[in-house]
Amino acid sequence: MQTTQELGSLVASRRKELKLKQTELARRAGLTPESLSRLERGHLAEFGVRKLMSLLAVLGMELQVVETGTTGNLDELRKEHSGT
């Protein structure tokens, strides 16, 4: 994942998978609903690490840092995650 748009899309997909509304996820993660909405749409250029870690924790996800080029693209990762 290399862009905020990809991150936002992944967050939105996971939120929907968990059947959470944006307002509920934002509340649980300590974010404003506006910040979460902007992140999901890829319109938030800056997003702090603490906010990201909190958001991922609520979604049951974790951040993994790897060297560029050692993983597939977002579509490949989604396929791998869904088991297809």
PyMOL Python script that loads the backbone (N, CA, C, O; Angstrom):
from pymol import cmd

cmd.read_pdbstr("""\
ATOM      1  N   MET A   1       0.856  -1.162   0.000  1.00  0.00           N
ATOM      2  CA  MET A   1       0.000   0.000   0.000  1.00  0.00           C
ATOM      3  C   MET A   1       0.903   1.227   0.000  1.00  0.00           C
ATOM      4  O   MET A   1       1.816   1.352   0.817  1.00  0.00           O
ATOM      5  N   GLN A   2       0.626   2.119  -0.931  1.00  0.00           N
ATOM      6  CA  GLN A   2       1.521   3.254  -1.068  1.00  0.00           C
ATOM      7  C   GLN A   2       0.833   4.606  -1.045  1.00  0.00           C
ATOM      8  O   GLN A   2       1.513   5.632  -1.037  1.00  0.00           O
ATOM      9  N   THR A   3      -0.483   4.642  -1.035  1.00  0.00           N
ATOM     10  CA  THR A   3      -1.177   5.932  -1.047  1.00  0.00           C
ATOM     11  C   THR A   3      -2.232   5.999   0.054  1.00  0.00           C
ATOM     12  O   THR A   3      -2.684   4.975   0.566  1.00  0.00           O
ATOM     13  N   THR A   4      -2.612   7.221   0.404  1.00  0.00           N
ATOM     14  CA  THR A   4      -3.681   7.392   1.395  1.00  0.00           C
ATOM     15  C   THR A   4      -5.010   6.916   0.830  1.00  0.00           C
ATOM     16  O   THR A   4      -5.893   6.506   1.584  1.00  0.00           O
ATOM     17  N   GLN A   5      -5.163   6.968  -0.497  1.00  0.00           N
ATOM     18  CA  GLN A   5      -6.385   6.462  -1.114  1.00  0.00           C
ATOM     19  C   GLN A   5      -6.509   4.958  -0.898  1.00  0.00           C
ATOM     20  O   GLN A   5      -7.593   4.460  -0.595  1.00  0.00           O
ATOM     21  N   GLU A   6      -5.401   4.233  -1.054  1.00  0.00           N
ATOM     22  CA  GLU A   6      -5.421   2.781  -0.824  1.00  0.00           C
ATOM     23  C   GLU A   6      -5.710   2.467   0.639  1.00  0.00           C
ATOM     24  O   GLU A   6      -6.478   1.554   0.942  1.00  0.00           O
ATOM     25  N   LEU A   7      -5.098   3.219   1.539  1.00  0.00           N
ATOM     26  CA  LEU A   7      -5.344   3.020   2.964  1.00  0.00           C
ATOM     27  C   LEU A   7      -6.812   3.282   3.287  1.00  0.00           C
ATOM     28  O   LEU A   7      -7.449   2.496   3.989  1.00  0.00           O
ATOM     29  N   GLY A   8      -7.340   4.379   2.777  1.00  0.00           N
ATOM     30  CA  GLY A   8      -8.744   4.715   3.016  1.00  0.00           C
ATOM     31  C   GLY A   8      -9.692   3.665   2.497  1.00  0.00           C
ATOM     32  O   GLY A   8     -10.677   3.326   3.153  1.00  0.00           O
ATOM     33  N   SER A   9      -9.396   3.147   1.319  1.00  0.00           N
ATOM     34  CA  SER A   9     -10.228   2.105   0.726  1.00  0.00           C
ATOM     35  C   SER A   9     -10.203   0.834   1.569  1.00  0.00           C
ATOM     36  O   SER A   9     -11.235   0.194   1.771  1.00  0.00           O
ATOM     37  N   LEU A  10      -9.035   0.477   2.051  1.00  0.00           N
ATOM     38  CA  LEU A  10      -8.906  -0.704   2.897  1.00  0.00           C
ATOM     39  C   LEU A  10      -9.677  -0.537   4.209  1.00  0.00           C
ATOM     40  O   LEU A  10     -10.363  -1.458   4.653  1.00  0.00           O
ATOM     41  N   VAL A  11      -9.562   0.634   4.821  1.00  0.00           N
ATOM     42  CA  VAL A  11     -10.286   0.926   6.068  1.00  0.00           C
ATOM     43  C   VAL A  11     -11.794   0.854   5.824  1.00  0.00           C
ATOM     44  O   VAL A  11     -12.523   0.250   6.611  1.00  0.00           O
ATOM     45  N   ALA A  12     -12.257   1.466   4.740  1.00  0.00           N
ATOM     46  CA  ALA A  12     -13.695   1.453   4.432  1.00  0.00           C
ATOM     47  C   ALA A  12     -14.199   0.027   4.204  1.00  0.00           C
ATOM     48  O   ALA A  12     -15.268  -0.345   4.687  1.00  0.00           O
ATOM     49  N   SER A  13     -13.429  -0.757   3.472  1.00  0.00           N
ATOM     50  CA  SER A  13     -13.825  -2.147   3.207  1.00  0.00           C
ATOM     51  C   SER A  13     -13.935  -2.954   4.494  1.00  0.00           C
ATOM     52  O   SER A  13     -14.897  -3.696   4.695  1.00  0.00           O
ATOM     53  N   ARG A  14     -12.946  -2.801   5.356  1.00  0.00           N
ATOM     54  CA  ARG A  14     -12.956  -3.540   6.626  1.00  0.00           C
ATOM     55  C   ARG A  14     -14.106  -3.082   7.515  1.00  0.00           C
ATOM     56  O   ARG A  14     -14.756  -3.903   8.163  1.00  0.00           O
ATOM     57  N   ARG A  15     -14.361  -1.774   7.550  1.00  0.00           N
ATOM     58  CA  ARG A  15     -15.464  -1.236   8.353  1.00  0.00           C
ATOM     59  C   ARG A  15     -16.788  -1.836   7.890  1.00  0.00           C
ATOM     60  O   ARG A  15     -17.611  -2.253   8.705  1.00  0.00           O
ATOM     61  N   LYS A  16     -16.981  -1.872   6.582  1.00  0.00           N
ATOM     62  CA  LYS A  16     -18.225  -2.421   6.035  1.00  0.00           C
ATOM     63  C   LYS A  16     -18.328  -3.918   6.302  1.00  0.00           C
ATOM     64  O   LYS A  16     -19.407  -4.437   6.588  1.00  0.00           O
ATOM     65  N   GLU A  17     -17.194  -4.602   6.205  1.00  0.00           N
ATOM     66  CA  GLU A  17     -17.140  -6.035   6.497  1.00  0.00           C
ATOM     67  C   GLU A  17     -17.603  -6.306   7.927  1.00  0.00           C
ATOM     68  O   GLU A  17     -18.277  -7.301   8.195  1.00  0.00           O
ATOM     69  N   LEU A  18     -17.233  -5.407   8.843  1.00  0.00           N
ATOM     70  CA  LEU A  18     -17.609  -5.546  10.254  1.00  0.00           C
ATOM     71  C   LEU A  18     -18.978  -4.942  10.559  1.00  0.00           C
ATOM     72  O   LEU A  18     -19.441  -4.968  11.700  1.00  0.00           O
ATOM     73  N   LYS A  19     -19.623  -4.395   9.517  1.00  0.00           N
ATOM     74  CA  LYS A  19     -20.951  -3.786   9.643  1.00  0.00           C
ATOM     75  C   LYS A  19     -20.976  -2.637  10.655  1.00  0.00           C
ATOM     76  O   LYS A  19     -21.915  -2.494  11.437  1.00  0.00           O
ATOM     77  N   LEU A  20     -19.915  -1.824  10.614  1.00  0.00           N
ATOM     78  CA  LEU A  20     -19.826  -0.649  11.476  1.00  0.00           C
ATOM     79  C   LEU A  20     -20.152   0.604  10.677  1.00  0.00           C
ATOM     80  O   LEU A  20     -19.729   0.745   9.530  1.00  0.00           O
ATOM     81  N   LYS A  21     -20.891   1.493  11.275  1.00  0.00           N
ATOM     82  CA  LYS A  21     -21.123   2.803  10.666  1.00  0.00           C
ATOM     83  C   LYS A  21     -19.892   3.666  10.916  1.00  0.00           C
ATOM     84  O   LYS A  21     -19.149   3.445  11.872  1.00  0.00           O
ATOM     85  N   GLN A  22     -19.685   4.646  10.049  1.00  0.00           N
ATOM     86  CA  GLN A  22     -18.539   5.535  10.224  1.00  0.00           C
ATOM     87  C   GLN A  22     -18.557   6.202  11.593  1.00  0.00           C
ATOM     88  O   GLN A  22     -17.520   6.308  12.248  1.00  0.00           O
ATOM     89  N   THR A  23     -19.722   6.650  12.021  1.00  0.00           N
ATOM     90  CA  THR A  23     -19.799   7.343  13.311  1.00  0.00           C
ATOM     91  C   THR A  23     -19.392   6.437  14.464  1.00  0.00           C
ATOM     92  O   THR A  23     -18.723   6.882  15.397  1.00  0.00           O
ATOM     93  N   GLU A  24     -19.790   5.167  14.407  1.00  0.00           N
ATOM     94  CA  GLU A  24     -19.452   4.228  15.480  1.00  0.00           C
ATOM     95  C   GLU A  24     -17.954   3.918  15.483  1.00  0.00           C
ATOM     96  O   GLU A  24     -17.320   3.912  16.538  1.00  0.00           O
ATOM     97  N   LEU A  25     -17.397   3.663  14.315  1.00  0.00           N
ATOM     98  CA  LEU A  25     -15.963   3.387  14.233  1.00  0.00           C
ATOM     99  C   LEU A  25     -15.168   4.600  14.697  1.00  0.00           C
ATOM    100  O   LEU A  25     -14.203   4.461  15.449  1.00  0.00           O
ATOM    101  N   ALA A  26     -15.562   5.772  14.261  1.00  0.00           N
ATOM    102  CA  ALA A  26     -14.860   6.995  14.670  1.00  0.00           C
ATOM    103  C   ALA A  26     -14.907   7.151  16.185  1.00  0.00           C
ATOM    104  O   ALA A  26     -13.894   7.464  16.810  1.00  0.00           O
ATOM    105  N   ARG A  27     -16.071   6.937  16.773  1.00  0.00           N
ATOM    106  CA  ARG A  27     -16.215   7.068  18.229  1.00  0.00           C
ATOM    107  C   ARG A  27     -15.307   6.094  18.955  1.00  0.00           C
ATOM    108  O   ARG A  27     -14.606   6.476  19.892  1.00  0.00           O
ATOM    109  N   ARG A  28     -15.315   4.839  18.530  1.00  0.00           N
ATOM    110  CA  ARG A  28     -14.498   3.813  19.187  1.00  0.00           C
ATOM    111  C   ARG A  28     -13.000   4.087  19.058  1.00  0.00           C
ATOM    112  O   ARG A  28     -12.223   3.776  19.960  1.00  0.00           O
ATOM    113  N   ALA A  29     -12.605   4.671  17.930  1.00  0.00           N
ATOM    114  CA  ALA A  29     -11.182   4.934  17.680  1.00  0.00           C
ATOM    115  C   ALA A  29     -10.735   6.300  18.197  1.00  0.00           C
ATOM    116  O   ALA A  29      -9.550   6.630  18.131  1.00  0.00           O
ATOM    117  N   GLY A  30     -11.674   7.095  18.709  1.00  0.00           N
ATOM    118  CA  GLY A  30     -11.314   8.418  19.211  1.00  0.00           C
ATOM    119  C   GLY A  30     -11.056   9.430  18.109  1.00  0.00           C
ATOM    120  O   GLY A  30     -10.244  10.341  18.268  1.00  0.00           O
ATOM    121  N   LEU A  31     -11.749   9.266  16.995  1.00  0.00           N
ATOM    122  CA  LEU A  31     -11.610  10.171  15.853  1.00  0.00           C
ATOM    123  C   LEU A  31     -12.898  10.948  15.648  1.00  0.00           C
ATOM    124  O   LEU A  31     -13.942  10.590  16.192  1.00  0.00           O
ATOM    125  N   THR A  32     -12.820  12.000  14.870  1.00  0.00           N
ATOM    126  CA  THR A  32     -14.045  12.669  14.470  1.00  0.00           C
ATOM    127  C   THR A  32     -14.600  11.925  13.257  1.00  0.00           C
ATOM    128  O   THR A  32     -13.834  11.396  12.452  1.00  0.00           O
ATOM    129  N   PRO A  33     -15.910  11.881  13.124  1.00  0.00           N
ATOM    130  CA  PRO A  33     -16.488  11.235  11.942  1.00  0.00           C
ATOM    131  C   PRO A  33     -15.994  11.878  10.645  1.00  0.00           C
ATOM    132  O   PRO A  33     -15.815  11.190   9.640  1.00  0.00           O
ATOM    133  N   GLU A  34     -15.778  13.176  10.664  1.00  0.00           N
ATOM    134  CA  GLU A  34     -15.282  13.880   9.476  1.00  0.00           C
ATOM    135  C   GLU A  34     -13.892  13.382   9.086  1.00  0.00           C
ATOM    136  O   GLU A  34     -13.628  13.166   7.903  1.00  0.00           O
ATOM    137  N   SER A  35     -13.004  13.196  10.053  1.00  0.00           N
ATOM    138  CA  SER A  35     -11.657  12.695   9.753  1.00  0.00           C
ATOM    139  C   SER A  35     -11.717  11.303   9.142  1.00  0.00           C
ATOM    140  O   SER A  35     -11.028  11.019   8.162  1.00  0.00           O
ATOM    141  N   LEU A  36     -12.538  10.438   9.717  1.00  0.00           N
ATOM    142  CA  LEU A  36     -12.669   9.081   9.185  1.00  0.00           C
ATOM    143  C   LEU A  36     -13.233   9.112   7.775  1.00  0.00           C
ATOM    144  O   LEU A  36     -12.737   8.405   6.897  1.00  0.00           O
ATOM    145  N   SER A  37     -14.247   9.907   7.546  1.00  0.00           N
ATOM    146  CA  SER A  37     -14.847  10.013   6.223  1.00  0.00           C
ATOM    147  C   SER A  37     -13.828  10.491   5.197  1.00  0.00           C
ATOM    148  O   SER A  37     -13.746   9.949   4.095  1.00  0.00           O
ATOM    149  N   ARG A  38     -13.063  11.493   5.557  1.00  0.00           N
ATOM    150  CA  ARG A  38     -12.053  12.020   4.635  1.00  0.00           C
ATOM    151  C   ARG A  38     -10.950  10.988   4.372  1.00  0.00           C
ATOM    152  O   ARG A  38     -10.461  10.879   3.248  1.00  0.00           O
ATOM    153  N   LEU A  39     -10.562  10.239   5.393  1.00  0.00           N
ATOM    154  CA  LEU A  39      -9.563   9.186   5.207  1.00  0.00           C
ATOM    155  C   LEU A  39     -10.085   8.126   4.239  1.00  0.00           C
ATOM    156  O   LEU A  39      -9.380   7.735   3.309  1.00  0.00           O
ATOM    157  N   GLU A  40     -11.313   7.664   4.450  1.00  0.00           N
ATOM    158  CA  GLU A  40     -11.893   6.619   3.612  1.00  0.00           C
ATOM    159  C   GLU A  40     -12.019   7.057   2.154  1.00  0.00           C
ATOM    160  O   GLU A  40     -11.908   6.233   1.247  1.00  0.00           O
ATOM    161  N   ARG A  41     -12.248   8.340   1.930  1.00  0.00           N
ATOM    162  CA  ARG A  41     -12.372   8.855   0.563  1.00  0.00           C
ATOM    163  C   ARG A  41     -11.029   9.234  -0.054  1.00  0.00           C
ATOM    164  O   ARG A  41     -10.959   9.621  -1.220  1.00  0.00           O
ATOM    165  N   GLY A  42      -9.955   9.119   0.749  1.00  0.00           N
ATOM    166  CA  GLY A  42      -8.637   9.463   0.238  1.00  0.00           C
ATOM    167  C   GLY A  42      -8.376  10.947   0.164  1.00  0.00           C
ATOM    168  O   GLY A  42      -7.513  11.395  -0.590  1.00  0.00           O
ATOM    169  N   HIS A  43      -9.123  11.719   0.951  1.00  0.00           N
ATOM    170  CA  HIS A  43      -8.993  13.179   0.938  1.00  0.00           C
ATOM    171  C   HIS A  43      -8.337  13.720   2.192  1.00  0.00           C
ATOM    172  O   HIS A  43      -8.505  14.897   2.512  1.00  0.00           O
ATOM    173  N   LEU A  44      -7.609  12.909   2.895  1.00  0.00           N
ATOM    174  CA  LEU A  44      -6.936  13.333   4.120  1.00  0.00           C
ATOM    175  C   LEU A  44      -5.444  13.112   3.935  1.00  0.00           C
ATOM    176  O   LEU A  44      -4.960  11.982   4.009  1.00  0.00           O
ATOM    177  N   ALA A  45      -4.724  14.186   3.694  1.00  0.00           N
ATOM    178  CA  ALA A  45      -3.288  14.078   3.394  1.00  0.00           C
ATOM    179  C   ALA A  45      -2.483  13.665   4.618  1.00  0.00           C
ATOM    180  O   ALA A  45      -1.513  12.918   4.484  1.00  0.00           O
ATOM    181  N   GLU A  46      -2.851  14.120   5.783  1.00  0.00           N
ATOM    182  CA  GLU A  46      -2.111  13.830   7.008  1.00  0.00           C
ATOM    183  C   GLU A  46      -2.989  13.029   7.965  1.00  0.00           C
ATOM    184  O   GLU A  46      -4.150  13.366   8.195  1.00  0.00           O
ATOM    185  N   PHE A  47      -2.416  11.970   8.515  1.00  0.00           N
ATOM    186  CA  PHE A  47      -3.137  11.158   9.494  1.00  0.00           C
ATOM    187  C   PHE A  47      -2.101  10.630  10.463  1.00  0.00           C
ATOM    188  O   PHE A  47      -1.223   9.861  10.072  1.00  0.00           O
ATOM    189  N   GLY A  48      -2.190  11.028  11.715  1.00  0.00           N
ATOM    190  CA  GLY A  48      -1.177  10.678  12.707  1.00  0.00           C
ATOM    191  C   GLY A  48      -1.082   9.188  12.988  1.00  0.00           C
ATOM    192  O   GLY A  48      -2.046   8.441  12.824  1.00  0.00           O
ATOM    193  N   VAL A  49       0.094   8.780  13.413  1.00  0.00           N
ATOM    194  CA  VAL A  49       0.355   7.368  13.698  1.00  0.00           C
ATOM    195  C   VAL A  49      -0.521   6.862  14.833  1.00  0.00           C
ATOM    196  O   VAL A  49      -1.050   5.753  14.754  1.00  0.00           O
ATOM    197  N   ARG A  50      -0.682   7.644  15.873  1.00  0.00           N
ATOM    198  CA  ARG A  50      -1.529   7.203  17.002  1.00  0.00           C
ATOM    199  C   ARG A  50      -2.969   6.990  16.551  1.00  0.00           C
ATOM    200  O   ARG A  50      -3.616   6.019  16.944  1.00  0.00           O
ATOM    201  N   LYS A  51      -3.461   7.904  15.727  1.00  0.00           N
ATOM    202  CA  LYS A  51      -4.828   7.761  15.210  1.00  0.00           C
ATOM    203  C   LYS A  51      -4.937   6.502  14.363  1.00  0.00           C
ATOM    204  O   LYS A  51      -5.901   5.746  14.481  1.00  0.00           O
ATOM    205  N   LEU A  52      -3.950   6.282  13.513  1.00  0.00           N
ATOM    206  CA  LEU A  52      -3.967   5.107  12.654  1.00  0.00           C
ATOM    207  C   LEU A  52      -3.924   3.831  13.475  1.00  0.00           C
ATOM    208  O   LEU A  52      -4.680   2.899  13.202  1.00  0.00           O
ATOM    209  N   MET A  53      -3.056   3.769  14.475  1.00  0.00           N
ATOM    210  CA  MET A  53      -2.952   2.577  15.316  1.00  0.00           C
ATOM    211  C   MET A  53      -4.259   2.317  16.069  1.00  0.00           C
ATOM    212  O   MET A  53      -4.688   1.170  16.197  1.00  0.00           O
ATOM    213  N   SER A  54      -4.885   3.377  16.561  1.00  0.00           N
ATOM    214  CA  SER A  54      -6.162   3.238  17.257  1.00  0.00           C
ATOM    215  C   SER A  54      -7.243   2.723  16.313  1.00  0.00           C
ATOM    216  O   SER A  54      -8.007   1.823  16.660  1.00  0.00           O
ATOM    217  N   LEU A  55      -7.297   3.294  15.137  1.00  0.00           N
ATOM    218  CA  LEU A  55      -8.275   2.884  14.138  1.00  0.00           C
ATOM    219  C   LEU A  55      -8.084   1.416  13.751  1.00  0.00           C
ATOM    220  O   LEU A  55      -9.049   0.654  13.695  1.00  0.00           O
ATOM    221  N   LEU A  56      -6.854   1.030  13.489  1.00  0.00           N
ATOM    222  CA  LEU A  56      -6.577  -0.358  13.113  1.00  0.00           C
ATOM    223  C   LEU A  56      -6.908  -1.324  14.246  1.00  0.00           C
ATOM    224  O   LEU A  56      -7.397  -2.426  13.996  1.00  0.00           O
ATOM    225  N   ALA A  57      -6.648  -0.927  15.479  1.00  0.00           N
ATOM    226  CA  ALA A  57      -6.966  -1.790  16.625  1.00  0.00           C
ATOM    227  C   ALA A  57      -8.464  -2.070  16.684  1.00  0.00           C
ATOM    228  O   ALA A  57      -8.874  -3.209  16.911  1.00  0.00           O
ATOM    229  N   VAL A  58      -9.276  -1.043  16.483  1.00  0.00           N
ATOM    230  CA  VAL A  58     -10.733  -1.222  16.515  1.00  0.00           C
ATOM    231  C   VAL A  58     -11.179  -2.136  15.369  1.00  0.00           C
ATOM    232  O   VAL A  58     -12.119  -2.916  15.519  1.00  0.00           O
ATOM    233  N   LEU A  59     -10.505  -2.033  14.241  1.00  0.00           N
ATOM    234  CA  LEU A  59     -10.853  -2.858  13.080  1.00  0.00           C
ATOM    235  C   LEU A  59     -10.269  -4.265  13.158  1.00  0.00           C
ATOM    236  O   LEU A  59     -10.527  -5.092  12.284  1.00  0.00           O
ATOM    237  N   GLY A  60      -9.479  -4.541  14.204  1.00  0.00           N
ATOM    238  CA  GLY A  60      -8.865  -5.859  14.328  1.00  0.00           C
ATOM    239  C   GLY A  60      -7.754  -6.068  13.318  1.00  0.00           C
ATOM    240  O   GLY A  60      -7.542  -7.178  12.830  1.00  0.00           O
ATOM    241  N   MET A  61      -7.051  -5.000  13.011  1.00  0.00           N
ATOM    242  CA  MET A  61      -5.969  -5.050  12.025  1.00  0.00           C
ATOM    243  C   MET A  61      -4.684  -4.552  12.676  1.00  0.00           C
ATOM    244  O   MET A  61      -4.705  -3.985  13.768  1.00  0.00           O
ATOM    245  N   GLU A  62      -3.561  -4.774  11.985  1.00  0.00           N
ATOM    246  CA  GLU A  62      -2.292  -4.265  12.485  1.00  0.00           C
ATOM    247  C   GLU A  62      -1.482  -3.722  11.323  1.00  0.00           C
ATOM    248  O   GLU A  62      -1.690  -4.109  10.173  1.00  0.00           O
ATOM    249  N   LEU A  63      -0.575  -2.841  11.624  1.00  0.00           N
ATOM    250  CA  LEU A  63       0.297  -2.249  10.621  1.00  0.00           C
ATOM    251  C   LEU A  63       1.532  -3.118  10.466  1.00  0.00           C
ATOM    252  O   LEU A  63       2.144  -3.530  11.452  1.00  0.00           O
ATOM    253  N   GLN A  64       1.889  -3.391   9.232  1.00  0.00           N
ATOM    254  CA  GLN A  64       3.078  -4.174   8.947  1.00  0.00           C
ATOM    255  C   GLN A  64       3.904  -3.388   7.930  1.00  0.00           C
ATOM    256  O   GLN A  64       3.395  -3.012   6.874  1.00  0.00           O
ATOM    257  N   VAL A  65       5.164  -3.143   8.242  1.00  0.00           N
ATOM    258  CA  VAL A  65       6.030  -2.368   7.366  1.00  0.00           C
ATOM    259  C   VAL A  65       6.998  -3.316   6.672  1.00  0.00           C
ATOM    260  O   VAL A  65       7.677  -4.112   7.319  1.00  0.00           O
ATOM    261  N   VAL A  66       7.052  -3.221   5.350  1.00  0.00           N
ATOM    262  CA  VAL A  66       7.924  -4.070   4.559  1.00  0.00           C
ATOM    263  C   VAL A  66       8.655  -3.231   3.514  1.00  0.00           C
ATOM    264  O   VAL A  66       8.245  -2.110   3.210  1.00  0.00           O
ATOM    265  N   GLU A  67       9.726  -3.773   2.974  1.00  0.00           N
ATOM    266  CA  GLU A  67      10.452  -3.085   1.913  1.00  0.00           C
ATOM    267  C   GLU A  67       9.574  -2.942   0.684  1.00  0.00           C
ATOM    268  O   GLU A  67       8.771  -3.822   0.374  1.00  0.00           O
ATOM    269  N   THR A  68       9.732  -1.830  -0.011  1.00  0.00           N
ATOM    270  CA  THR A  68       8.999  -1.608  -1.245  1.00  0.00           C
ATOM    271  C   THR A  68       9.297  -2.717  -2.245  1.00  0.00           C
ATOM    272  O   THR A  68      10.443  -3.132  -2.412  1.00  0.00           O
ATOM    273  N   GLY A  69       8.252  -3.184  -2.901  1.00  0.00           N
ATOM    274  CA  GLY A  69       8.425  -4.200  -3.925  1.00  0.00           C
ATOM    275  C   GLY A  69       8.412  -5.627  -3.427  1.00  0.00           C
ATOM    276  O   GLY A  69       8.542  -6.557  -4.224  1.00  0.00           O
ATOM    277  N   THR A  70       8.256  -5.829  -2.117  1.00  0.00           N
ATOM    278  CA  THR A  70       8.273  -7.200  -1.595  1.00  0.00           C
ATOM    279  C   THR A  70       6.875  -7.769  -1.393  1.00  0.00           C
ATOM    280  O   THR A  70       6.723  -8.926  -1.001  1.00  0.00           O
ATOM    281  N   THR A  71       5.850  -6.955  -1.660  1.00  0.00           N
ATOM    282  CA  THR A  71       4.477  -7.440  -1.535  1.00  0.00           C
ATOM    283  C   THR A  71       3.718  -7.139  -2.812  1.00  0.00           C
ATOM    284  O   THR A  71       4.187  -6.377  -3.657  1.00  0.00           O
ATOM    285  N   GLY A  72       2.549  -7.737  -2.951  1.00  0.00           N
ATOM    286  CA  GLY A  72       1.711  -7.503  -4.123  1.00  0.00           C
ATOM    287  C   GLY A  72       0.993  -6.174  -4.030  1.00  0.00           C
ATOM    288  O   GLY A  72       1.154  -5.433  -3.061  1.00  0.00           O
ATOM    289  N   ASN A  73       0.207  -5.882  -5.038  1.00  0.00           N
ATOM    290  CA  ASN A  73      -0.580  -4.653  -5.014  1.00  0.00           C
ATOM    291  C   ASN A  73      -1.834  -4.851  -4.164  1.00  0.00           C
ATOM    292  O   ASN A  73      -2.080  -5.947  -3.661  1.00  0.00           O
ATOM    293  N   LEU A  74      -2.611  -3.804  -4.008  1.00  0.00           N
ATOM    294  CA  LEU A  74      -3.777  -3.850  -3.124  1.00  0.00           C
ATOM    295  C   LEU A  74      -4.777  -4.915  -3.571  1.00  0.00           C
ATOM    296  O   LEU A  74      -5.343  -5.616  -2.732  1.00  0.00           O
ATOM    297  N   ASP A  75      -4.999  -5.044  -4.863  1.00  0.00           N
ATOM    298  CA  ASP A  75      -5.937  -6.066  -5.344  1.00  0.00           C
ATOM    299  C   ASP A  75      -5.455  -7.468  -4.998  1.00  0.00           C
ATOM    300  O   ASP A  75      -6.256  -8.318  -4.606  1.00  0.00           O
ATOM    301  N   GLU A  76      -4.158  -7.720  -5.139  1.00  0.00           N
ATOM    302  CA  GLU A  76      -3.611  -9.037  -4.800  1.00  0.00           C
ATOM    303  C   GLU A  76      -3.747  -9.311  -3.313  1.00  0.00           C
ATOM    304  O   GLU A  76      -4.064 -10.430  -2.910  1.00  0.00           O
ATOM    305  N   LEU A  77      -3.508  -8.289  -2.495  1.00  0.00           N
ATOM    306  CA  LEU A  77      -3.632  -8.459  -1.053  1.00  0.00           C
ATOM    307  C   LEU A  77      -5.065  -8.718  -0.640  1.00  0.00           C
ATOM    308  O   LEU A  77      -5.312  -9.528   0.253  1.00  0.00           O
ATOM    309  N   ARG A  78      -6.015  -8.045  -1.274  1.00  0.00           N
ATOM    310  CA  ARG A  78      -7.420  -8.276  -0.963  1.00  0.00           C
ATOM    311  C   ARG A  78      -7.824  -9.707  -1.320  1.00  0.00           C
ATOM    312  O   ARG A  78      -8.537 -10.364  -0.561  1.00  0.00           O
ATOM    313  N   LYS A  79      -7.366 -10.184  -2.477  1.00  0.00           N
ATOM    314  CA  LYS A  79      -7.666 -11.563  -2.872  1.00  0.00           C
ATOM    315  C   LYS A  79      -7.091 -12.544  -1.870  1.00  0.00           C
ATOM    316  O   LYS A  79      -7.749 -13.510  -1.485  1.00  0.00           O
ATOM    317  N   GLU A  80      -5.850 -12.290  -1.446  1.00  0.00           N
ATOM    318  CA  GLU A  80      -5.201 -13.159  -0.475  1.00  0.00           C
ATOM    319  C   GLU A  80      -5.964 -13.155   0.846  1.00  0.00           C
ATOM    320  O   GLU A  80      -6.151 -14.199   1.470  1.00  0.00           O
ATOM    321  N   HIS A  81      -6.404 -11.962   1.267  1.00  0.00           N
ATOM    322  CA  HIS A  81      -7.128 -11.822   2.536  1.00  0.00           C
ATOM    323  C   HIS A  81      -8.490 -12.532   2.486  1.00  0.00           C
ATOM    324  O   HIS A  81      -8.925 -13.124   3.473  1.00  0.00           O
ATOM    325  N   SER A  82      -9.153 -12.463   1.323  1.00  0.00           N
ATOM    326  CA  SER A  82     -10.483 -13.063   1.212  1.00  0.00           C
ATOM    327  C   SER A  82     -10.432 -14.554   0.908  1.00  0.00           C
ATOM    328  O   SER A  82     -11.457 -15.234   0.957  1.00  0.00           O
ATOM    329  N   GLY A  83      -9.229 -15.074   0.589  1.00  0.00           N
ATOM    330  CA  GLY A  83      -9.074 -16.499   0.344  1.00  0.00           C
ATOM    331  C   GLY A  83      -9.453 -16.939  -1.050  1.00  0.00           C
ATOM    332  O   GLY A  83      -9.642 -18.130  -1.301  1.00  0.00           O
ATOM    333  N   THR A  84      -9.569 -15.961  -1.984  1.00  0.00           N
ATOM    334  CA  THR A  84      -9.925 -16.339  -3.365  1.00  0.00           C
ATOM    335  C   THR A  84      -8.736 -16.254  -4.277  1.00  0.00           C
ATOM    336  O   THR A  84      -8.851 -16.536  -5.469  1.00  0.00           O
TER     337      THR A  84
END
""", "prot")
cmd.dss("prot")
cmd.show_as("cartoon", "prot")
cmd.util.cbc("prot")
cmd.orient("prot")
